[in-house]
Amino acid sequence: MATVKTVYLGDLRTENEHLQSGNKIITDAPTDNQGKGEAFSPTDLLATALGNCIMTIMGIKARDNGIDIRGTEIEITKIMASGPRRVAEVIVDFTFPKKGYTEEEKKLVESVAGISPVPLSLHPDLKQTIKFNW
């Protein structure tokens, strides 16, 4: 069974429906690639998927070990390259709430950052820079 149904709306825009939930996401080409930049671009979603996948796996590890990381924020920066046009680097910068985590808790949560499905699925030439601010 399909996961997503996409319809091209014209003007470099798509509407994507997650079939299990019915949630929708619009994508738009970025302004530096002939688009309007009025929604996530496909490469924005790639960068977002990387950060969110890592957060999800860290959330599972934290929950399973009684560590509360609720409120953690992520800033995700996508760096493009040309020749060919591609995502060259994604910087995922985590800021955890000030909850007095022990060094052991920090190491435990950080230990799973690179072993979730999205980081492991991306081409090795794509630089993944992960930062932790405790």
ABEGO torsion letter per residue (X at the ends): XBABBBBBAEGGBBBBBBAAAGBBBBBBBBAAAGBAGABBBAAAAAAAAAAAAAAAAAAAAAAAAGBBABGBBBBBBBBBBBOBBBBABBBBBBBBBBAGBBAAAAAAAAAAAAABAAAAABBAABBBBBBBBX
